[in-house]
Amino acid sequence: MRTDRTFTMLKPDSVEKGHIGAILEKITASGFKIVAMKLTQMTTADAEEFYAIHKERPFFGELVEYMTRGPIVSAVLEKDNAVEDFRTLIGATNPEDAAEGTIRKLYAASIGENAVHGSDSDENAEIESQFHFAGREIF
């Protein structure tokens, strides 16, 4: 299992607010190399599959609606200790709890519209990367 790659997604609120460039600059300035990236829009079926782990949660419908309301930027990032370092860079899910200077502290509006996704494990980084970049040799 690779430990030098992770997956991220700039969520619809980041794209809508024009934060793509600033967030990507923060990511690359933190030592991450972008090895795959695309702008796309998730379908309802895509969002339901990607977030299936949350299917029984009361916020699932809102999550799917949010993630399909506009374009996203999907990317695979490379750096030693990628998952852990990226989770530190993005900050806590709730931007009010996020450390100063983190992506969510800077760009997230709320716990529901938290600007960016980051894989929580090496295993999920590979699964999520393959979901968004099927057929490409990226892991």
N, CA, C and O atoms as a GROMACS GRO file, in nm:
protein
  556
    1MET      N    1   0.085  -0.119   0.000
    1MET     CA    2   0.000   0.000   0.000
    1MET      C    3   0.089   0.124   0.000
    1MET      O    4   0.181   0.135   0.081
    2ARG      N    5   0.061   0.216  -0.089
    2ARG     CA    6   0.138   0.340  -0.098
    2ARG      C    7   0.103   0.431   0.020
    2ARG      O    8  -0.013   0.441   0.060
    3THR      N    9   0.202   0.497   0.072
    3THR     CA   10   0.180   0.594   0.179
    3THR      C   11   0.217   0.735   0.133
    3THR      O   12   0.208   0.831   0.210
    4ASP      N   13   0.260   0.745   0.008
    4ASP     CA   14   0.305   0.875  -0.042
    4ASP      C   15   0.201   0.943  -0.132
    4ASP      O   16   0.231   1.044  -0.195
    5ARG      N   17   0.079   0.889  -0.137
    5ARG     CA   18  -0.026   0.951  -0.218
    5ARG      C   19  -0.155   0.961  -0.139
    5ARG      O   20  -0.185   0.877  -0.054
    6THR      N   21  -0.230   1.064  -0.169
    6THR     CA   22  -0.361   1.081  -0.109
    6THR      C   23  -0.455   1.141  -0.212
    6THR      O   24  -0.413   1.184  -0.320
    7PHE      N   25  -0.582   1.143  -0.178
    7PHE     CA   26  -0.685   1.197  -0.267
    7PHE      C   27  -0.748   1.320  -0.202
    7PHE      O   28  -0.768   1.324  -0.081
    8THR      N   29  -0.779   1.419  -0.284
    8THR     CA   30  -0.855   1.534  -0.237
    8THR      C   31  -0.959   1.573  -0.339
    8THR      O   32  -0.951   1.540  -0.457
    9MET      N   33  -1.057   1.643  -0.288
    9MET     CA   34  -1.164   1.694  -0.372
    9MET      C   35  -1.195   1.836  -0.324
    9MET      O   36  -1.228   1.855  -0.207
   10LEU      N   37  -1.185   1.933  -0.412
   10LEU     CA   38  -1.230   2.068  -0.381
   10LEU      C   39  -1.380   2.067  -0.408
   10LEU      O   40  -1.424   2.046  -0.521
   11LYS      N   41  -1.456   2.091  -0.304
   11LYS     CA   42  -1.601   2.074  -0.309
   11LYS      C   43  -1.670   2.190  -0.381
   11LYS      O   44  -1.607   2.293  -0.406
   12PRO      N   45  -1.798   2.174  -0.413
   12PRO     CA   46  -1.868   2.276  -0.491
   12PRO      C   47  -1.858   2.418  -0.435
   12PRO      O   48  -1.850   2.514  -0.511
   13ASP      N   49  -1.858   2.433  -0.303
   13ASP     CA   50  -1.850   2.569  -0.247
   13ASP      C   51  -1.716   2.635  -0.279
   13ASP      O   52  -1.711   2.755  -0.304
   14SER      N   53  -1.608   2.557  -0.279
   14SER     CA   54  -1.477   2.612  -0.315
   14SER      C   55  -1.474   2.658  -0.460
   14SER      O   56  -1.421   2.765  -0.491
   15VAL      N   57  -1.531   2.577  -0.548
   15VAL     CA   58  -1.534   2.611  -0.690
   15VAL      C   59  -1.622   2.734  -0.712
   15VAL      O   60  -1.582   2.826  -0.783
   16GLU      N   61  -1.742   2.734  -0.652
   16GLU     CA   62  -1.835   2.847  -0.669
   16GLU      C   63  -1.775   2.980  -0.624
   16GLU      O   64  -1.799   3.083  -0.686
   17LYS      N   65  -1.698   2.977  -0.518
   17LYS     CA   66  -1.642   3.099  -0.460
   17LYS      C   67  -1.509   3.141  -0.525
   17LYS      O   68  -1.450   3.242  -0.487
   18GLY      N   69  -1.463   3.061  -0.622
   18GLY     CA   70  -1.341   3.096  -0.692
   18GLY      C   71  -1.212   3.070  -0.615
   18GLY      O   72  -1.112   3.138  -0.636
   19HIS      N   73  -1.215   2.972  -0.525
   19HIS     CA   74  -1.099   2.942  -0.440
   19HIS      C   75  -1.007   2.834  -0.497
   19HIS      O   76  -0.912   2.795  -0.429
   20ILE      N   77  -1.032   2.784  -0.616
   20ILE     CA   78  -0.951   2.675  -0.671
   20ILE      C   79  -0.802   2.711  -0.670
   20ILE      O   80  -0.721   2.637  -0.616
   21GLY      N   81  -0.768   2.824  -0.728
   21GLY     CA   82  -0.628   2.864  -0.739
   21GLY      C   83  -0.561   2.880  -0.604
   21GLY      O   84  -0.450   2.832  -0.585
   22ALA      N   85  -0.628   2.946  -0.511
   22ALA     CA   86  -0.569   2.970  -0.379
   22ALA      C   87  -0.548   2.839  -0.304
   22ALA      O   88  -0.446   2.820  -0.238
   23ILE      N   89  -0.644   2.748  -0.313
   23ILE     CA   90  -0.631   2.620  -0.243
   23ILE      C   91  -0.520   2.536  -0.306
   23ILE      O   92  -0.439   2.477  -0.235
   24LEU      N   93  -0.516   2.530  -0.439
   24LEU     CA   94  -0.410   2.454  -0.505
   24LEU      C   95  -0.272   2.513  -0.473
   24LEU      O   96  -0.176   2.439  -0.456
   25GLU      N   97  -0.262   2.644  -0.465
   25GLU     CA   98  -0.136   2.708  -0.428
   25GLU      C   99  -0.094   2.668  -0.288
   25GLU      O  100   0.024   2.641  -0.263
   26LYS      N  101  -0.188   2.664  -0.196
   26LYS     CA  102  -0.159   2.624  -0.057
   26LYS      C  103  -0.112   2.478  -0.054
   26LYS      O  104  -0.020   2.443   0.020
   27ILE      N  105  -0.176   2.394  -0.133
   27ILE     CA  106  -0.140   2.252  -0.138
   27ILE      C  107   0.002   2.236  -0.192
   27ILE      O  108   0.083   2.165  -0.132
   28THR      N  109   0.033   2.300  -0.303
   28THR     CA  110   0.167   2.284  -0.362
   28THR      C  111   0.274   2.352  -0.278
   28THR      O  112   0.386   2.303  -0.270
   29ALA      N  113   0.242   2.464  -0.215
   29ALA     CA  114   0.338   2.532  -0.127
   29ALA      C  115   0.370   2.449  -0.004
   29ALA      O  116   0.472   2.469   0.061
   30SER      N  117   0.281   2.355   0.028
   30SER     CA  118   0.303   2.266   0.143
   30SER      C  119   0.380   2.139   0.104
   30SER      O  120   0.394   2.047   0.184
   31GLY      N  121   0.429   2.136  -0.020
   31GLY     CA  122   0.515   2.026  -0.062
   31GLY      C  123   0.448   1.912  -0.136
   31GLY      O  124   0.512   1.813  -0.168
   32PHE      N  125   0.320   1.925  -0.163
   32PHE     CA  126   0.249   1.820  -0.237
   32PHE      C  127   0.267   1.842  -0.387
   32PHE      O  128   0.265   1.954  -0.436
   33LYS      N  129   0.284   1.731  -0.458
   33LYS     CA  130   0.289   1.731  -0.604
   33LYS      C  131   0.154   1.680  -0.653
   33LYS      O  132   0.104   1.578  -0.604
   34ILE      N  133   0.095   1.748  -0.749
   34ILE     CA  134  -0.032   1.703  -0.807
   34ILE      C  135   0.002   1.605  -0.918
   34ILE      O  136   0.066   1.641  -1.016
   35VAL      N  137  -0.043   1.479  -0.902
   35VAL     CA  138  -0.011   1.376  -1.002
   35VAL      C  139  -0.130   1.344  -1.094
   35VAL      O  140  -0.113   1.282  -1.198
   36ALA      N  141  -0.250   1.387  -1.054
   36ALA     CA  142  -0.369   1.374  -1.139
   36ALA      C  143  -0.469   1.478  -1.090
   36ALA      O  144  -0.481   1.503  -0.970
   37MET      N  145  -0.542   1.538  -1.185
   37MET     CA  146  -0.640   1.638  -1.146
   37MET      C  147  -0.742   1.655  -1.257
   37MET      O  148  -0.709   1.647  -1.376
   38LYS      N  149  -0.867   1.678  -1.217
   38LYS     CA  150  -0.970   1.707  -1.316
   38LYS      C  151  -1.084   1.786  -1.253
   38LYS      O  152  -1.112   1.775  -1.134
   39LEU      N  153  -1.149   1.866  -1.336
   39LEU     CA  154  -1.270   1.938  -1.300
   39LEU      C  155  -1.386   1.856  -1.354
   39LEU      O  156  -1.388   1.823  -1.472
   40THR      N  157  -1.480   1.825  -1.269
   40THR     CA  158  -1.593   1.742  -1.310
   40THR      C  159  -1.714   1.776  -1.225
   40THR      O  160  -1.705   1.857  -1.133
   41GLN      N  161  -1.826   1.714  -1.253
   41GLN     CA  162  -1.944   1.730  -1.169
   41GLN      C  163  -1.998   1.592  -1.137
   41GLN      O  164  -2.020   1.510  -1.226
   42MET      N  165  -2.018   1.567  -1.009
   42MET     CA  166  -2.069   1.437  -0.966
   42MET      C  167  -2.218   1.427  -0.998
   42MET      O  168  -2.293   1.523  -0.982
   43THR      N  169  -2.259   1.310  -1.044
   43THR     CA  170  -2.401   1.282  -1.060
   43THR      C  171  -2.455   1.240  -0.924
   43THR      O  172  -2.378   1.214  -0.831
   44THR      N  173  -2.585   1.232  -0.912
   44THR     CA  174  -2.646   1.185  -0.787
   44THR      C  175  -2.597   1.043  -0.757
   44THR      O  176  -2.564   1.012  -0.643
   45ALA      N  177  -2.593   0.959  -0.859
   45ALA     CA  178  -2.545   0.820  -0.838
   45ALA      C  179  -2.400   0.818  -0.792
   45ALA      O  180  -2.364   0.740  -0.704
   46ASP      N  181  -2.316   0.904  -0.851
   46ASP     CA  182  -2.175   0.913  -0.809
   46ASP      C  183  -2.165   0.951  -0.662
   46ASP      O  184  -2.095   0.887  -0.585
   47ALA      N  185  -2.235   1.056  -0.624
   47ALA     CA  186  -2.228   1.105  -0.486
   47ALA      C  187  -2.282   1.002  -0.388
   47ALA      O  188  -2.225   0.983  -0.280
   48GLU      N  189  -2.389   0.935  -0.424
   48GLU     CA  190  -2.444   0.831  -0.336
   48GLU      C  191  -2.346   0.716  -0.318
   48GLU      O  192  -2.333   0.661  -0.209
   49GLU      N  193  -2.276   0.679  -0.426
   49GLU     CA  194  -2.177   0.572  -0.416
   49GLU      C  195  -2.054   0.617  -0.337
   49GLU      O  196  -2.007   0.544  -0.250
   50PHE      N  197  -2.003   0.734  -0.366
   50PHE     CA  198  -1.883   0.784  -0.300
   50PHE      C  199  -1.904   0.798  -0.150
   50PHE      O  200  -1.815   0.767  -0.071
   51TYR      N  201  -2.021   0.845  -0.110
   51TYR     CA  202  -2.052   0.868   0.031
   51TYR      C  203  -2.141   0.758   0.091
   51TYR      O  204  -2.211   0.782   0.190
   52ALA      N  205  -2.140   0.639   0.033
   52ALA     CA  206  -2.226   0.530   0.080
   52ALA      C  207  -2.208   0.499   0.228
   52ALA      O  208  -2.302   0.455   0.294
   53ILE      N  209  -2.088   0.522   0.281
   53ILE     CA  210  -2.062   0.497   0.423
   53ILE      C  211  -2.155   0.580   0.513
   53ILE      O  212  -2.180   0.544   0.628
   54HIS      N  213  -2.206   0.691   0.460
   54HIS     CA  214  -2.294   0.779   0.538
   54HIS      C  215  -2.442   0.759   0.506
   54HIS      O  216  -2.526   0.836   0.551
   55LYS      N  217  -2.475   0.656   0.430
   55LYS     CA  218  -2.612   0.636   0.380
   55LYS      C  219  -2.718   0.639   0.490
   55LYS      O  220  -2.828   0.692   0.468
   56GLU      N  221  -2.689   0.585   0.606
   56GLU     CA  222  -2.787   0.578   0.714
   56GLU      C  223  -2.788   0.704   0.801
   56GLU      O  224  -2.871   0.715   0.892
   57ARG      N  225  -2.700   0.797   0.775
   57ARG     CA  226  -2.692   0.919   0.856
   57ARG      C  227  -2.801   1.017   0.814
   57ARG      O  228  -2.839   1.020   0.697
   58PRO      N  229  -2.851   1.096   0.907
   58PRO     CA  230  -2.959   1.190   0.874
   58PRO      C  231  -2.921   1.298   0.773
   58PRO      O  232  -3.008   1.356   0.708
   59PHE      N  233  -2.792   1.326   0.758
   59PHE     CA  234  -2.748   1.432   0.666
   59PHE      C  235  -2.716   1.380   0.526
   59PHE      O  236  -2.675   1.459   0.441
   60PHE      N  237  -2.736   1.250   0.500
   60PHE     CA  238  -2.696   1.191   0.372
   60PHE      C  239  -2.759   1.262   0.252
   60PHE      O  240  -2.689   1.295   0.156
   61GLY      N  241  -2.888   1.286   0.256
   61GLY     CA  242  -2.956   1.353   0.144
   61GLY      C  243  -2.900   1.491   0.118
   61GLY      O  244  -2.879   1.529   0.002
   62GLU      N  245  -2.876   1.567   0.223
   62GLU     CA  246  -2.820   1.701   0.208
   62GLU      C  247  -2.678   1.694   0.152
   62GLU      O  248  -2.639   1.778   0.070
   63LEU      N  249  -2.601   1.594   0.196
   63LEU     CA  250  -2.464   1.576   0.147
   63LEU      C  251  -2.464   1.549  -0.004
   63LEU      O  252  -2.388   1.610  -0.078
   64VAL      N  253  -2.549   1.460  -0.046
   64VAL     CA  254  -2.558   1.426  -0.189
   64VAL      C  255  -2.602   1.549  -0.269
   64VAL      O  256  -2.547   1.577  -0.376
   65GLU      N  257  -2.700   1.622  -0.219
   65GLU     CA  258  -2.748   1.743  -0.288
   65GLU      C  259  -2.636   1.846  -0.300
   65GLU      O  260  -2.616   1.907  -0.405
   66TYR      N  261  -2.564   1.866  -0.191
   66TYR     CA  262  -2.451   1.961  -0.189
   66TYR      C  263  -2.342   1.922  -0.288
   66TYR      O  264  -2.293   2.006  -0.362
   67MET      N  265  -2.304   1.794  -0.288
   67MET     CA  266  -2.194   1.750  -0.372
   67MET      C  267  -2.229   1.745  -0.520
   67MET      O  268  -2.139   1.734  -0.604
   68THR      N  269  -2.356   1.752  -0.553
   68THR     CA  270  -2.397   1.749  -0.694
   68THR      C  271  -2.444   1.884  -0.746
   68THR      O  272  -2.486   1.895  -0.861
   69ARG      N  273  -2.438   1.986  -0.663
   69ARG     CA  274  -2.493   2.116  -0.705
   69ARG      C  275  -2.403   2.194  -0.800
   69ARG      O  276  -2.447   2.290  -0.863
   70GLY      N  277  -2.278   2.151  -0.810
   70GLY     CA  278  -2.186   2.221  -0.900
   70GLY      C  279  -2.059   2.142  -0.918
   70GLY      O  280  -2.043   2.034  -0.861
   71PRO      N  281  -1.967   2.195  -0.998
   71PRO     CA  282  -1.842   2.124  -1.026
   71PRO      C  283  -1.755   2.106  -0.902
   71PRO      O  284  -1.766   2.178  -0.803
   72ILE      N  285  -1.668   2.006  -0.911
   72ILE     CA  286  -1.567   1.977  -0.810
   72ILE      C  287  -1.433   1.962  -0.881
   72ILE      O  288  -1.428   1.942  -1.002
   73VAL      N  289  -1.326   1.973  -0.806
   73VAL     CA  290  -1.194   1.942  -0.858
   73VAL      C  291  -1.143   1.822  -0.780
   73VAL      O  292  -1.128   1.827  -0.658
   74SER      N  293  -1.116   1.713  -0.850
   74SER     CA  294  -1.060   1.592  -0.790
   74SER      C  295  -0.912   1.588  -0.819
   74SER      O  296  -0.868   1.624  -0.928
   75ALA      N  297  -0.833   1.544  -0.720
   75ALA     CA  298  -0.689   1.539  -0.742
   75ALA      C  299  -0.624   1.430  -0.658
   75ALA      O  300  -0.668   1.399  -0.548
   76VAL      N  301  -0.518   1.375  -0.713
   76VAL     CA  302  -0.431   1.283  -0.641
   76VAL      C  303  -0.303   1.359  -0.612
   76VAL      O  304  -0.243   1.419  -0.702
   77LEU      N  305  -0.262   1.356  -0.487
   77LEU     CA  306  -0.146   1.431  -0.442
   77LEU      C  307  -0.037   1.336  -0.396
   77LEU      O  308  -0.065   1.226  -0.347
   78GLU      N  309   0.087   1.379  -0.411
   78GLU     CA  310   0.200   1.295  -0.372
   78GLU      C  311   0.294   1.372  -0.278
   78GLU      O  312   0.327   1.488  -0.303
   79LYS      N  313   0.334   1.306  -0.172
   79LYS     CA  314   0.428   1.360  -0.074
   79LYS      C  315   0.452   1.249   0.028
   79LYS      O  316   0.363   1.168   0.053
   80ASP      N  317   0.570   1.244   0.088
   80ASP     CA  318   0.591   1.149   0.197
   80ASP      C  319   0.486   1.175   0.304
   80ASP      O  320   0.455   1.290   0.335
   81ASN      N  321   0.431   1.067   0.362
   81ASN     CA  322   0.332   1.078   0.469
   81ASN      C  323   0.209   1.158   0.423
   81ASN      O  324   0.156   1.240   0.497
   82ALA      N  325   0.167   1.134   0.300
   82ALA     CA  326   0.067   1.217   0.233
   82ALA      C  327  -0.065   1.230   0.308
   82ALA      O  328  -0.114   1.341   0.327
   83VAL      N  329  -0.124   1.119   0.351
   83VAL     CA  330  -0.256   1.125   0.413
   83VAL      C  331  -0.252   1.210   0.540
   83VAL      O  332  -0.332   1.303   0.556
   84GLU      N  333  -0.162   1.178   0.628
   84GLU     CA  334  -0.156   1.249   0.756
   84GLU      C  335  -0.121   1.397   0.736
   84GLU      O  336  -0.183   1.484   0.797
   85ASP      N  337  -0.024   1.425   0.651
   85ASP     CA  338   0.015   1.564   0.627
   85ASP      C  339  -0.098   1.643   0.563
   85ASP      O  340  -0.118   1.760   0.595
   86PHE      N  341  -0.173   1.580   0.472
   86PHE     CA  342  -0.283   1.652   0.408
   86PHE      C  343  -0.397   1.676   0.505
   86PHE      O  344  -0.459   1.783   0.503
   87ARG      N  345  -0.425   1.580   0.591
   87ARG     CA  346  -0.531   1.599   0.692
   87ARG      C  347  -0.495   1.716   0.784
   87ARG      O  348  -0.582   1.792   0.825
   88THR      N  349  -0.368   1.728   0.816
   88THR     CA  350  -0.323   1.842   0.897
   88THR      C  351  -0.343   1.972   0.821
   88THR      O  352  -0.389   2.071   0.878
   89LEU      N  353  -0.308   1.973   0.693
   89LEU     CA  354  -0.319   2.092   0.611
   89LEU      C  355  -0.464   2.139   0.596
   89LEU      O  356  -0.490   2.260   0.596
   90ILE      N  357  -0.558   2.046   0.582
   90ILE     CA  358  -0.696   2.089   0.560
   90ILE      C  359  -0.764   2.131   0.691
   90ILE      O  360  -0.853   2.216   0.687
   91GLY      N  361  -0.726   2.076   0.804
   91GLY     CA  362  -0.785   2.115   0.930
   91GLY      C  363  -0.910   2.038   0.964
   91GLY      O  364  -0.956   1.953   0.888
   92ALA      N  365  -0.964   2.068   1.081
   92ALA     CA  366  -1.084   2.000   1.132
   92ALA      C  367  -1.203   2.021   1.039
   92ALA      O  368  -1.212   2.122   0.969
   93THR      N  369  -1.293   1.923   1.039
   93THR     CA  370  -1.413   1.928   0.955
   93THR      C  371  -1.493   2.055   0.980
   93THR      O  372  -1.541   2.118   0.887
   94ASN      N  373  -1.506   2.092   1.106
   94ASN     CA  374  -1.574   2.215   1.142
   94ASN      C  375  -1.473   2.330   1.136
   94ASN      O  376  -1.378   2.331   1.214
   95PRO      N  377  -1.491   2.424   1.045
   95PRO     CA  378  -1.391   2.531   1.031
   95PRO      C  379  -1.372   2.613   1.159
   95PRO      O  380  -1.266   2.673   1.178
   96GLU      N  381  -1.472   2.617   1.247
   96GLU     CA  382  -1.456   2.688   1.374
   96GLU      C  383  -1.352   2.620   1.463
   96GLU      O  384  -1.289   2.686   1.546
   97ASP      N  385  -1.334   2.489   1.445
   97ASP     CA  386  -1.236   2.413   1.524
   97ASP      C  387  -1.102   2.397   1.453
   97ASP      O  388  -1.006   2.347   1.512
   98ALA      N  389  -1.096   2.438   1.328
   98ALA     CA  390  -0.975   2.419   1.247
   98ALA      C  391  -0.865   2.515   1.292
   98ALA      O  392  -0.892   2.629   1.332
   99ALA      N  393  -0.742   2.468   1.285
   99ALA     CA  394  -0.627   2.550   1.322
   99ALA      C  395  -0.610   2.666   1.224
   99ALA      O  396  -0.646   2.656   1.106
  100GLU      N  397  -0.556   2.775   1.274
  100GLU     CA  398  -0.527   2.891   1.190
  100GLU      C  399  -0.438   2.850   1.073
  100GLU      O  400  -0.345   2.770   1.089
  101GLY      N  401  -0.468   2.905   0.956
  101GLY     CA  402  -0.387   2.879   0.838
  101GLY      C  403  -0.424   2.754   0.762
  101GLY      O  404  -0.371   2.732   0.653
  102THR      N  405  -0.512   2.670   0.817
  102THR     CA  406  -0.553   2.549   0.744
  102THR      C  407  -0.653   2.587   0.635
  102THR      O  408  -0.714   2.693   0.640
  103ILE      N  409  -0.668   2.499   0.539
  103ILE     CA  410  -0.758   2.526   0.426
  103ILE      C  411  -0.901   2.550   0.474
  103ILE      O  412  -0.967   2.643   0.428
  104ARG      N  413  -0.948   2.468   0.566
  104ARG     CA  414  -1.087   2.486   0.612
  104ARG      C  415  -1.104   2.613   0.695
  104ARG      O  416  -1.209   2.677   0.688
  105LYS      N  417  -1.004   2.649   0.772
  105LYS     CA  418  -1.012   2.775   0.847
  105LYS      C  419  -1.021   2.894   0.751
  105LYS      O  420  -1.093   2.990   0.776
  106LEU      N  421  -0.946   2.884   0.643
  106LEU     CA  422  -0.941   2.994   0.546
  106LEU      C  423  -1.060   2.998   0.450
  106LEU      O  424  -1.106   3.107   0.414
  107TYR      N  425  -1.111   2.880   0.408
  107TYR     CA  426  -1.205   2.878   0.297
  107TYR      C  427  -1.339   2.811   0.323
  107TYR      O  428  -1.429   2.823   0.240
  108ALA      N  429  -1.357   2.742   0.435
  108ALA     CA  430  -1.484   2.674   0.461
  108ALA      C  431  -1.582   2.768   0.529
  108ALA      O  432  -1.544   2.852   0.611
  109ALA      N  433  -1.709   2.753   0.496
  109ALA     CA  434  -1.814   2.837   0.554
  109ALA      C  435  -1.878   2.772   0.676
  109ALA      O  436  -1.923   2.842   0.767
  110SER      N  437  -1.880   2.638   0.678
  110SER     CA  438  -1.950   2.568   0.786
  110SER      C  439  -1.907   2.422   0.786
  110SER      O  440  -1.832   2.378   0.700
  111ILE      N  441  -1.955   2.348   0.884
  111ILE     CA  442  -1.925   2.205   0.888
  111ILE      C  443  -1.985   2.133   0.766
  111ILE      O  444  -1.929   2.034   0.719
  112GLY      N  445  -2.097   2.183   0.716
  112GLY     CA  446  -2.161   2.124   0.599
  112GLY      C  447  -2.097   2.164   0.467
  112GLY      O  448  -2.090   2.085   0.374
  113GLU      N  449  -2.050   2.286   0.460
  113GLU     CA  450  -1.982   2.336   0.340
  113GLU      C  451  -1.838   2.363   0.380
  113GLU      O  452  -1.797   2.477   0.404
  114ASN      N  453  -1.760   2.254   0.386
  114ASN     CA  454  -1.626   2.262   0.444
  114ASN      C  455  -1.512   2.264   0.341
  114ASN      O  456  -1.400   2.226   0.373
  115ALA      N  457  -1.542   2.306   0.222
  115ALA     CA  458  -1.444   2.341   0.118
  115ALA      C  459  -1.369   2.227   0.052
  115ALA      O  460  -1.351   2.229  -0.070
  116VAL      N  461  -1.326   2.127   0.128
  116VAL     CA  462  -1.234   2.029   0.072
  116VAL      C  463  -1.249   1.894   0.142
  116VAL      O  464  -1.279   1.886   0.261
  117HIS      N  465  -1.227   1.789   0.065
  117HIS     CA  466  -1.224   1.653   0.119
  117HIS      C  467  -1.081   1.604   0.117
  117HIS      O  468  -1.005   1.636   0.026
  118GLY      N  469  -1.044   1.528   0.218
  118GLY     CA  470  -0.914   1.462   0.220
  118GLY      C  471  -0.930   1.320   0.271
  118GLY      O  472  -0.998   1.298   0.370
  119SER      N  473  -0.868   1.226   0.205
  119SER     CA  474  -0.877   1.086   0.247
  119SER      C  475  -0.829   1.070   0.390
  119SER      O  476  -0.738   1.140   0.435
  120ASP      N  477  -0.894   0.977   0.463
  120ASP     CA  478  -0.860   0.958   0.604
  120ASP      C  479  -0.768   0.840   0.630
  120ASP      O  480  -0.731   0.814   0.744
  121SER      N  481  -0.730   0.768   0.525
  121SER     CA  482  -0.638   0.655   0.540
  121SER      C  483  -0.574   0.625   0.405
  121SER      O  484  -0.624   0.667   0.301
  122ASP      N  485  -0.463   0.552   0.409
  122ASP     CA  486  -0.398   0.512   0.283
  122ASP      C  487  -0.493   0.426   0.200
  122ASP      O  488  -0.500   0.441   0.078
  123GLU      N  489  -0.565   0.336   0.266
  123GLU     CA  490  -0.658   0.249   0.195
  123GLU      C  491  -0.767   0.331   0.126
  123GLU      O  492  -0.797   0.308   0.009
  124ASN      N  493  -0.826   0.426   0.198
  124ASN     CA  494  -0.931   0.509   0.137
  124ASN      C  495  -0.876   0.601   0.030
  124ASN      O  496  -0.946   0.632  -0.067
  125ALA      N  497  -0.753   0.646   0.045
  125ALA     CA  498  -0.691   0.728  -0.059
  125ALA      C  499  -0.688   0.653  -0.192
  125ALA      O  500  -0.718   0.709  -0.297
  126GLU      N  501  -0.652   0.526  -0.186
  126GLU     CA  502  -0.648   0.445  -0.308
  126GLU      C  503  -0.789   0.422  -0.363
  126GLU      O  504  -0.811   0.435  -0.483
  127ILE      N  505  -0.883   0.386  -0.277
  127ILE     CA  506  -1.021   0.361  -0.320
  127ILE      C  507  -1.081   0.488  -0.383
  127ILE      O  508  -1.141   0.482  -0.491
  128GLU      N  509  -1.065   0.601  -0.316
  128GLU     CA  510  -1.123   0.726  -0.364
  128GLU      C  511  -1.056   0.772  -0.493
  128GLU      O  512  -1.123   0.825  -0.582
  129SER      N  513  -0.926   0.754  -0.503
  129SER     CA  514  -0.854   0.790  -0.625
  129SER      C  515  -0.903   0.707  -0.742
  129SER      O  516  -0.928   0.760  -0.851
  130GLN      N  517  -0.918   0.577  -0.721
  130GLN     CA  518  -0.966   0.489  -0.828
  130GLN      C  519  -1.109   0.523  -0.867
  130GLN      O  520  -1.147   0.511  -0.983
  131PHE      N  521  -1.189   0.564  -0.769
  131PHE     CA  522  -1.328   0.604  -0.799
  131PHE      C  523  -1.329   0.721  -0.897
  131PHE      O  524  -1.407   0.720  -0.993
  132HIS      N  525  -1.246   0.819  -0.875
  132HIS     CA  526  -1.246   0.940  -0.958
  132HIS      C  527  -1.156   0.930  -1.082
  132HIS      O  528  -1.176   1.004  -1.179
  133PHE      N  529  -1.060   0.841  -1.078
  133PHE     CA  530  -0.967   0.829  -1.191
  133PHE      C  531  -0.960   0.684  -1.239
  133PHE      O  532  -0.852   0.629  -1.260
  134ALA      N  533  -1.074   0.624  -1.256
  134ALA     CA  534  -1.085   0.484  -1.298
  134ALA      C  535  -1.008   0.462  -1.429
  134ALA      O  536  -1.014   0.542  -1.522
  135GLY      N  537  -0.936   0.353  -1.433
  135GLY     CA  538  -0.862   0.317  -1.554
  135GLY      C  539  -0.728   0.381  -1.568
  135GLY      O  540  -0.656   0.353  -1.664
  136ARG      N  541  -0.690   0.467  -1.474
  136ARG     CA  542  -0.559   0.532  -1.480
  136ARG      C  543  -0.467   0.469  -1.377
  136ARG      O  544  -0.511   0.433  -1.268
  137GLU      N  545  -0.344   0.455  -1.413
  137GLU     CA  546  -0.243   0.400  -1.321
  137GLU      C  547  -0.191   0.512  -1.232
  137GLU      O  548  -0.090   0.575  -1.262
  138ILE      N  549  -0.261   0.537  -1.122
  138ILE     CA  550  -0.219   0.646  -1.035
  138ILE      C  551  -0.182   0.597  -0.896
  138ILE      O  552  -0.129   0.674  -0.815
  139PHE      N  553  -0.210   0.472  -0.866
  139PHE     CA  554  -0.174   0.418  -0.736
  139PHE      C  555  -0.094   0.292  -0.752
  139PHE      O  556  -0.055   0.232  -0.652
   0.00000   0.00000   0.00000
